């Protein structure tokens, strides 16, 4: 259905209901714009006026009435009709003026309504923009809150890491102090190891001299055994003991050399060098004691011409 038909139908329905026929009521009933309601409502009113004029028009005088009345009656009738028409025309003119005024007011109201609709649309746009701005501000505030919470968490984490770093620094300083003390102890141990090495070297020299003396004694014993054939059994036993003593002394000398090499190798490690030096010293002392025992265990040379078993 077109706007004109909807406007005419809405105006007829409002008239039938006894409701005021205005641009607003017609626009709401017809569901059209203010401009369409104003334009077609004016046409509808013009049609209503034309219909009223058609209904109010004086019908023709019937022939029977014309025959009955005379010329005076006809003039009276004409004068009455003219007076009625004049009054009707004056009423129509007044109605037209009133209608024109009302239509003007309606047009003005329609224009104001259109302006109000435009302003309302603007206000709605502004309101929507304000809502968008509010939502953006809320989102920005939420983001700011999140950033602030993250900053607080980061600050706490940094504080924890700083405390851990300080604790690690203190521990590193303690370890450094311990390492320095260990270095000092290592230096002392190295000095002790050097002293032990020197002592071991002195012990080795003494062992070599003792071995030389033992070998000389062995040779003397062999010579003496050659001269003393009658005591061959004793000489052989003495020689075997001397050989055993020599082998033992050589083994102890080799052990002393190995101890000396171990002492030199372990001098780089302070604590181990000290332990190795103490062990080498103990071993050297044991070796020297063994050498002394071996020397004391050697039989005395048998003088030439002495009877065996003396």
VEXLOFI-356939 format. One record per residue (C-alpha): x, y, z; residue number from 1; residue in one letter. Coordinates in steps of 0.2 Angstrom, whole numbers. Example, Ala and Ser with C-alpha at 12.3 -4.5 7.8 and 13.67 -1.06 7.14 Angstrom:
<east:62	north:-22	up:39	pavex:1	numar:a>
<east:68	north:-5	up:36	pavex:2	numar:s>
REM end
This chain:
<east:0	north:0	up:0	pavex:1	numar:x>
<east:6	north:17	up:-4	pavex:2	numar:x>
<east:9	north:31	up:8	pavex:3	numar:x>
<east:-6	north:41	up:1	pavex:4	numar:x>
<east:-18	north:26	up:4	pavex:5	numar:x>
<east:-11	north:23	up:21	pavex:6	numar:x>
<east:-14	north:41	up:26	pavex:7	numar:x>
<east:-31	north:42	up:19	pavex:8	numar:x>
<east:-36	north:25	up:28	pavex:9	numar:x>
<east:-28	north:31	up:44	pavex:10	numar:x>
<east:-38	north:48	up:43	pavex:11	numar:x>
<east:-54	north:39	up:40	pavex:12	numar:x>
<east:-51	north:27	up:54	pavex:13	numar:x>
<east:-47	north:41	up:66	pavex:14	numar:x>
<east:-63	north:51	up:60	pavex:15	numar:x>
<east:-74	north:35	up:63	pavex:16	numar:x>
<east:-66	north:33	up:80	pavex:17	numar:x>
<east:-70	north:51	up:85	pavex:18	numar:x>
<east:-51	north:54	up:88	pavex:19	numar:x>
<east:-42	north:70	up:82	pavex:20	numar:x>
<east:-35	north:69	up:65	pavex:21	numar:x>
<east:-18	north:77	up:66	pavex:22	numar:x>
<east:-1	north:74	up:57	pavex:23	numar:x>
<east:6	north:65	up:72	pavex:24	numar:x>
<east:-9	north:54	up:75	pavex:25	numar:x>
<east:-10	north:50	up:56	pavex:26	numar:x>
<east:9	north:47	up:55	pavex:27	numar:x>
<east:8	north:35	up:70	pavex:28	numar:x>
<east:-7	north:26	up:63	pavex:29	numar:x>
<east:-1	north:25	up:45	pavex:30	numar:x>
<east:18	north:22	up:49	pavex:31	numar:x>
<east:25	north:35	up:37	pavex:32	numar:x>
<east:36	north:50	up:38	pavex:33	numar:x>
<east:30	north:67	up:44	pavex:34	numar:x>
<east:32	north:75	up:26	pavex:35	numar:x>
<east:21	north:61	up:19	pavex:36	numar:x>
<east:8	north:63	up:33	pavex:37	numar:x>
<east:7	north:82	up:31	pavex:38	numar:x>
<east:6	north:81	up:12	pavex:39	numar:x>
<east:-7	north:68	up:10	pavex:40	numar:x>
<east:-17	north:74	up:25	pavex:41	numar:x>
<east:-20	north:90	up:17	pavex:42	numar:x>
<east:-26	north:81	up:1	pavex:43	numar:x>
<east:-38	north:71	up:12	pavex:44	numar:x>
<east:-45	north:87	up:20	pavex:45	numar:x>
<east:-48	north:95	up:3	pavex:46	numar:x>
<east:-57	north:79	up:-2	pavex:47	numar:x>
<east:-68	north:80	up:13	pavex:48	numar:x>
<east:-72	north:98	up:10	pavex:49	numar:x>
<east:-77	north:94	up:-8	pavex:50	numar:x>
<east:-87	north:80	up:-2	pavex:51	numar:x>
<east:-96	north:92	up:11	pavex:52	numar:x>
<east:-99	north:105	up:-2	pavex:53	numar:x>
<east:-107	north:92	up:-14	pavex:54	numar:x>
<east:-118	north:86	up:0	pavex:55	numar:x>
<east:-123	north:104	up:5	pavex:56	numar:x>
<east:-127	north:109	up:-13	pavex:57	numar:x>
<east:-146	north:115	up:-16	pavex:58	numar:x>
<east:-155	north:102	up:-26	pavex:59	numar:x>
<east:-165	north:108	up:-41	pavex:60	numar:x>
<east:-183	north:114	up:-38	pavex:61	numar:x>
<east:-195	north:100	up:-42	pavex:62	numar:x>
<east:-207	north:103	up:-57	pavex:63	numar:x>
<east:-222	north:101	up:-46	pavex:64	numar:x>
<east:-216	north:114	up:-34	pavex:65	numar:x>
<east:-212	north:126	up:-48	pavex:66	numar:x>
<east:-230	north:124	up:-55	pavex:67	numar:x>
<east:-238	north:127	up:-38	pavex:68	numar:x>
<east:-228	north:142	up:-32	pavex:69	numar:x>
<east:-228	north:158	up:-41	pavex:70	numar:x>
<east:-215	north:170	up:-46	pavex:71	numar:x>
<east:-214	north:177	up:-28	pavex:72	numar:x>
<east:-211	north:160	up:-21	pavex:73	numar:x>
<east:-197	north:157	up:-33	pavex:74	numar:x>
<east:-189	north:173	up:-29	pavex:75	numar:x>
<east:-191	north:169	up:-11	pavex:76	numar:x>
<east:-183	north:153	up:-14	pavex:77	numar:x>
<east:-169	north:160	up:-23	pavex:78	numar:x>
<east:-166	north:173	up:-10	pavex:79	numar:x>
<east:-166	north:159	up:3	pavex:80	numar:x>
<east:-154	north:149	up:-7	pavex:81	numar:x>
<east:-142	north:163	up:-10	pavex:82	numar:x>
<east:-142	north:168	up:8	pavex:83	numar:x>
<east:-139	north:150	up:13	pavex:84	numar:x>
<east:-125	north:149	up:0	pavex:85	numar:x>
<east:-118	north:165	up:6	pavex:86	numar:x>
<east:-118	north:159	up:24	pavex:87	numar:x>
<east:-111	north:142	up:18	pavex:88	numar:x>
<east:-97	north:151	up:7	pavex:89	numar:x>
<east:-93	north:162	up:22	pavex:90	numar:x>
<east:-92	north:146	up:33	pavex:91	numar:x>
<east:-82	north:137	up:20	pavex:92	numar:x>
<east:-70	north:152	up:19	pavex:93	numar:x>
<east:-68	north:153	up:37	pavex:94	numar:x>
<east:-65	north:134	up:38	pavex:95	numar:x>
<east:-53	north:136	up:24	pavex:96	numar:x>
<east:-44	north:150	up:33	pavex:97	numar:x>
<east:-44	north:139	up:49	pavex:98	numar:x>
<east:-39	north:124	up:39	pavex:99	numar:x>
<east:-25	north:134	up:31	pavex:100	numar:x>
<east:-19	north:140	up:48	pavex:101	numar:x>
<east:-20	north:123	up:55	pavex:102	numar:x>
<east:-11	north:115	up:40	pavex:103	numar:x>
<east:2	north:129	up:42	pavex:104	numar:x>
<east:4	north:125	up:61	pavex:105	numar:x>
<east:4	north:106	up:56	pavex:106	numar:x>
<east:18	north:109	up:43	pavex:107	numar:x>
<east:27	north:119	up:56	pavex:108	numar:x>
<east:25	north:106	up:69	pavex:109	numar:x>
<east:30	north:93	up:56	pavex:110	numar:x>
<east:45	north:103	up:52	pavex:111	numar:x>
<east:49	north:104	up:71	pavex:112	numar:x>
<east:46	north:85	up:72	pavex:113	numar:x>
<east:58	north:82	up:58	pavex:114	numar:x>
<east:70	north:94	up:66	pavex:115	numar:x>
<east:67	north:85	up:83	pavex:116	numar:x>
<east:70	north:68	up:74	pavex:117	numar:x>
<east:86	north:74	up:66	pavex:118	numar:x>
<east:92	north:81	up:83	pavex:119	numar:x>
<east:86	north:65	up:91	pavex:120	numar:x>
<east:97	north:55	up:78	pavex:121	numar:x>
<east:111	north:67	up:82	pavex:122	numar:x>
<east:109	north:65	up:101	pavex:123	numar:x>
<east:108	north:46	up:98	pavex:124	numar:x>
<east:124	north:47	up:88	pavex:125	numar:x>
<east:132	north:57	up:101	pavex:126	numar:x>
<east:126	north:46	up:115	pavex:127	numar:x>
<east:132	north:31	up:105	pavex:128	numar:x>
<east:149	north:40	up:103	pavex:129	numar:x>
<east:149	north:43	up:122	pavex:130	numar:x>
<east:145	north:25	up:125	pavex:131	numar:x>
<east:159	north:20	up:114	pavex:132	numar:x>
<east:171	north:32	up:122	pavex:133	numar:x>
<east:165	north:26	up:139	pavex:134	numar:x>
<east:168	north:8	up:134	pavex:135	numar:x>
<east:185	north:13	up:127	pavex:136	numar:x>
<east:189	north:22	up:143	pavex:137	numar:x>
<east:183	north:6	up:153	pavex:138	numar:x>
<east:194	north:-5	up:142	pavex:139	numar:x>
<east:209	north:7	up:144	pavex:140	numar:x>
<east:206	north:8	up:163	pavex:141	numar:x>
<east:206	north:-11	up:163	pavex:142	numar:x>
<east:221	north:-12	up:153	pavex:143	numar:x>
<east:229	north:1	up:165	pavex:144	numar:x>
<east:224	north:-10	up:180	pavex:145	numar:x>
<east:231	north:-25	up:172	pavex:146	numar:x>
<east:248	north:-16	up:168	pavex:147	numar:x>
<east:248	north:-9	up:185	pavex:148	numar:x>
<east:246	north:-27	up:192	pavex:149	numar:x>
<east:259	north:-34	up:181	pavex:150	numar:x>
<east:271	north:-20	up:186	pavex:151	numar:x>
<east:267	north:-24	up:204	pavex:152	numar:x>
<east:271	north:-42	up:201	pavex:153	numar:x>
<east:287	north:-38	up:191	pavex:154	numar:x>
<east:292	north:-27	up:205	pavex:155	numar:x>
<east:290	north:-40	up:218	pavex:156	numar:x>
<east:299	north:-53	up:207	pavex:157	numar:x>
<east:313	north:-41	up:204	pavex:158	numar:x>
<east:314	north:-38	up:223	pavex:159	numar:x>
<east:315	north:-57	up:226	pavex:160	numar:x>
<east:328	north:-58	up:212	pavex:161	numar:x>
<east:338	north:-44	up:220	pavex:162	numar:x>
<east:337	north:-52	up:237	pavex:163	numar:x>
<east:342	north:-69	up:230	pavex:164	numar:x>
<east:357	north:-60	up:221	pavex:165	numar:x>
<east:362	north:-52	up:237	pavex:166	numar:x>
<east:361	north:-69	up:246	pavex:167	numar:x>
<east:371	north:-76	up:232	pavex:168	numar:x>
<east:384	north:-62	up:233	pavex:169	numar:x>
<east:386	north:-65	up:251	pavex:170	numar:x>
<east:388	north:-83	up:249	pavex:171	numar:x>
<east:401	north:-80	up:235	pavex:172	numar:x>
<east:410	north:-69	up:246	pavex:173	numar:x>
<east:410	north:-82	up:260	pavex:174	numar:x>
<east:416	north:-95	up:247	pavex:175	numar:x>
<east:429	north:-83	up:241	pavex:176	numar:x>
<east:435	north:-81	up:259	pavex:177	numar:x>
<east:435	north:-100	up:261	pavex:178	numar:x>
<east:445	north:-102	up:245	pavex:179	numar:x>
<east:457	north:-89	up:250	pavex:180	numar:x>
<east:459	north:-98	up:267	pavex:181	numar:x>
<east:461	north:-114	up:257	pavex:182	numar:x>
<east:474	north:-106	up:246	pavex:183	numar:x>
<east:484	north:-100	up:261	pavex:184	numar:x>
<east:482	north:-118	up:269	pavex:185	numar:x>
<east:488	north:-125	up:252	pavex:186	numar:x>
<east:503	north:-114	up:252	pavex:187	numar:x>
<east:507	north:-120	up:269	pavex:188	numar:x>
<east:504	north:-138	up:264	pavex:189	numar:x>
<east:515	north:-135	up:249	pavex:190	numar:x>
<east:529	north:-128	up:260	pavex:191	numar:x>
<east:527	north:-143	up:271	pavex:192	numar:x>
<east:527	north:-154	up:256	pavex:193	numar:x>
<east:543	north:-146	up:250	pavex:194	numar:x>
<east:551	north:-149	up:267	pavex:195	numar:x>
<east:545	north:-167	up:267	pavex:196	numar:x>
<east:552	north:-169	up:249	pavex:197	numar:x>
<east:569	north:-162	up:255	pavex:198	numar:x>
<east:568	north:-173	up:270	pavex:199	numar:x>
<east:564	north:-188	up:259	pavex:200	numar:x>
<east:578	north:-184	up:247	pavex:201	numar:x>
<east:590	north:-183	up:262	pavex:202	numar:x>
<east:583	north:-200	up:267	pavex:203	numar:x>
<east:585	north:-207	up:250	pavex:204	numar:x>
<east:604	north:-200	up:250	pavex:205	numar:x>
<east:606	north:-209	up:267	pavex:206	numar:x>
<east:598	north:-225	up:259	pavex:207	numar:x>
<east:610	north:-224	up:245	pavex:208	numar:x>
<east:625	north:-222	up:256	pavex:209	numar:x>
<east:618	north:-236	up:267	pavex:210	numar:x>
<east:616	north:-247	up:252	pavex:211	numar:x>
<east:634	north:-243	up:247	pavex:212	numar:x>
<east:640	north:-248	up:264	pavex:213	numar:x>
<east:629	north:-264	up:263	pavex:214	numar:x>
<east:636	north:-268	up:246	pavex:215	numar:x>
<east:654	north:-265	up:253	pavex:216	numar:x>
<east:650	north:-276	up:268	pavex:217	numar:x>
<east:643	north:-289	up:256	pavex:218	numar:x>
<east:658	north:-289	up:246	pavex:219	numar:x>
<east:669	north:-290	up:261	pavex:220	numar:x>
<east:658	north:-304	up:267	pavex:221	numar:x>
<east:660	north:-313	up:250	pavex:222	numar:x>
<east:679	north:-311	up:251	pavex:223	numar:x>
<east:679	north:-317	up:269	pavex:224	numar:x>
<east:669	north:-332	up:264	pavex:225	numar:x>
<east:681	north:-336	up:250	pavex:226	numar:x>
<east:695	north:-335	up:263	pavex:227	numar:x>
<east:685	north:-345	up:275	pavex:228	numar:x>
<east:681	north:-361	up:266	pavex:229	numar:x>
<east:679	north:-371	up:282	pavex:230	numar:x>
<east:664	north:-359	up:287	pavex:231	numar:x>
<east:656	north:-360	up:270	pavex:232	numar:x>
<east:639	north:-364	up:276	pavex:233	numar:x>
<east:639	north:-349	up:287	pavex:234	numar:x>
<east:646	north:-338	up:273	pavex:235	numar:x>
<east:633	north:-345	up:262	pavex:236	numar:x>
<east:620	north:-341	up:274	pavex:237	numar:x>
<east:627	north:-324	up:277	pavex:238	numar:x>
<east:627	north:-321	up:259	pavex:239	numar:x>
<east:609	north:-326	up:256	pavex:240	numar:x>
<east:604	north:-315	up:270	pavex:241	numar:x>
<east:614	north:-301	up:263	pavex:242	numar:x>
<east:606	north:-304	up:246	pavex:243	numar:x>
<east:589	north:-303	up:254	pavex:244	numar:x>
<east:594	north:-287	up:263	pavex:245	numar:x>
<east:600	north:-280	up:247	pavex:246	numar:x>
<east:584	north:-284	up:238	pavex:247	numar:x>
<east:574	north:-278	up:252	pavex:248	numar:x>
<east:584	north:-262	up:253	pavex:249	numar:x>
<east:583	north:-260	up:234	pavex:250	numar:x>
<east:564	north:-262	up:235	pavex:251	numar:x>
<east:563	north:-249	up:249	pavex:252	numar:x>
<east:574	north:-237	up:239	pavex:253	numar:x>
<east:562	north:-240	up:224	pavex:254	numar:x>
<east:547	north:-236	up:236	pavex:255	numar:x>
<east:556	north:-221	up:243	pavex:256	numar:x>
<east:559	north:-215	up:225	pavex:257	numar:x>
<east:540	north:-218	up:221	pavex:258	numar:x>
<east:535	north:-209	up:237	pavex:259	numar:x>
<east:546	north:-194	up:232	pavex:260	numar:x>
<east:538	north:-194	up:214	pavex:261	numar:x>
<east:521	north:-195	up:222	pavex:262	numar:x>
<east:526	north:-180	up:234	pavex:263	numar:x>
<east:532	north:-170	up:219	pavex:264	numar:x>
<east:516	north:-174	up:209	pavex:265	numar:x>
<east:504	north:-170	up:223	pavex:266	numar:x>
<east:513	north:-154	up:228	pavex:267	numar:x>
<east:500	north:-145	up:216	pavex:268	numar:x>
<east:486	north:-150	up:226	pavex:269	numar:x>
<east:488	north:-142	up:243	pavex:270	numar:x>
<east:478	north:-153	up:254	pavex:271	numar:x>
<east:483	north:-169	up:245	pavex:272	numar:x>
<east:501	north:-164	up:244	pavex:273	numar:x>
<east:501	north:-162	up:263	pavex:274	numar:x>
<east:493	north:-179	up:266	pavex:275	numar:x>
<east:505	north:-186	up:253	pavex:276	numar:x>
<east:520	north:-178	up:261	pavex:277	numar:x>
<east:515	north:-184	up:278	pavex:278	numar:x>
<east:513	north:-202	up:271	pavex:279	numar:x>
<east:530	north:-200	up:262	pavex:280	numar:x>
<east:538	north:-194	up:278	pavex:281	numar:x>
<east:531	north:-209	up:288	pavex:282	numar:x>
<east:536	north:-221	up:274	pavex:283	numar:x>
<east:553	north:-214	up:274	pavex:284	numar:x>
<east:555	north:-215	up:292	pavex:285	numar:x>
<east:548	north:-233	up:291	pavex:286	numar:x>
<east:561	north:-237	up:277	pavex:287	numar:x>
<east:575	north:-229	up:288	pavex:288	numar:x>
<east:570	north:-240	up:302	pavex:289	numar:x>
<east:569	north:-255	up:291	pavex:290	numar:x>
<east:587	north:-251	up:285	pavex:291	numar:x>
<east:593	north:-249	up:302	pavex:292	numar:x>
<east:585	north:-266	up:307	pavex:293	numar:x>
<east:593	north:-274	up:291	pavex:294	numar:x>
<east:610	north:-267	up:295	pavex:295	numar:x>
<east:609	north:-273	up:313	pavex:296	numar:x>
<east:603	north:-290	up:307	pavex:297	numar:x>
<east:618	north:-292	up:296	pavex:298	numar:x>
<east:631	north:-304	up:303	pavex:299	numar:x>
<east:648	north:-297	up:308	pavex:300	numar:x>
<east:663	north:-302	up:297	pavex:301	numar:x>
<east:672	north:-318	up:302	pavex:302	numar:x>
<east:690	north:-315	up:306	pavex:303	numar:x>
<east:702	north:-325	up:296	pavex:304	numar:x>
<east:708	north:-340	up:305	pavex:305	numar:x>
<east:694	north:-340	up:318	pavex:306	numar:x>
<east:686	north:-357	up:321	pavex:307	numar:x>
<east:669	north:-359	up:314	pavex:308	numar:x>
<east:654	north:-358	up:326	pavex:309	numar:x>
<east:664	north:-346	up:338	pavex:310	numar:x>
REM end
